[in-house]
Amino acid sequence: MEVDYAKSGGYGKTLEQQLDEIIKSGGRKIFSDDVSGVKVEKPRLKKLLYFVRQGDVIVVSSLDRLGFNTPYLIKFLEDMFNRRIMLKSLA
């Protein structure tokens, strides 16, 4: 199953633009956070991580929507690899 995630804030595309891209790509189950800032809680991302199962694919408009810095993103990707969850970036 493909599960989609979008997050506002920071630089780049607005939440609406990301959601449009995700829907055009065939968006199925969409989780989105309307937050900005590195240390801000992302409640929908937490729900997505609880929802996804082995074999699922997380779809994002771009990788920077998942993590603001490289060490965080690397840890996130390692966690997904260990859970056998794939990642697909539209950018």
C-alpha positions in Angstrom: 0.0 0.0 0.0 1.2 3.5 -0.8 0.8 6.0 2.1 1.4 9.7 1.4 2.9 12.5 3.6 3.1 16.2 3.1 4.4 18.9 5.5 4.2 22.7 5.3 6.8 25.1 6.6 10.4 25.9 5.6 11.4 26.5 2.1 9.9 25.1 -1.0 6.4 24.2 -2.0 3.3 25.0 0.1 1.2 22.2 1.7 -1.4 22.7 -1.0 1.1 22.3 -3.8 2.4 19.1 -2.3 -1.0 17.7 -1.8 -1.8 18.5 -5.5 1.3 16.6 -6.6 0.5 13.7 -4.3 -3.1 13.5 -5.5 -2.0 13.7 -9.2 0.4 10.8 -8.5 -2.6 8.7 -7.3 -2.6 9.7 -3.6 -4.3 7.1 -1.5 -4.1 7.5 2.3 -2.7 11.0 2.9 -1.2 12.3 6.2 -0.2 16.0 6.4 1.2 18.3 9.0 0.8 22.1 8.8 3.8 23.0 10.9 7.2 24.6 10.5 10.4 24.5 12.4 13.0 21.8 13.1 11.9 20.9 16.6 8.1 21.3 16.1 6.1 18.2 16.8 4.7 16.4 13.7 1.6 14.5 15.0 0.5 13.2 11.6 3.9 11.9 10.7 3.8 10.0 14.0 0.4 8.6 13.1 1.7 7.6 9.6 4.7 5.8 11.2 2.2 3.9 13.4 0.0 3.1 10.4 2.5 1.8 7.9 3.4 -1.9 7.8 6.1 -4.0 6.2 5.9 -3.7 2.4 4.2 -0.3 2.4 5.6 2.7 0.5 5.7 6.2 2.0 5.3 8.8 -0.8 6.5 12.4 -0.3 6.8 15.3 -2.7 10.5 15.6 -1.7 12.8 14.2 0.9 13.1 17.5 2.8 9.5 17.0 3.9 10.6 14.2 6.2 13.6 15.7 7.8 15.2 19.1 8.0 18.8 17.9 8.5 20.8 15.0 7.0 21.5 13.1 10.2 17.8 12.9 11.0 16.9 11.9 7.5 19.5 9.1 7.5 18.2 7.8 10.8 14.6 7.9 9.4 15.7 6.0 6.3 17.5 3.4 8.4 14.4 2.9 10.5 12.2 2.4 7.4 14.8 0.0 5.9 14.7 -2.1 9.1 10.9 -2.1 9.1 11.0 -3.1 5.4 9.1 0.1 4.4 10.0 1.7 1.1 10.2 5.5 0.4 9.2 7.2 -2.8 10.0 10.8 -3.5 8.2 12.6 -6.3 11.1 15.1 -6.8 
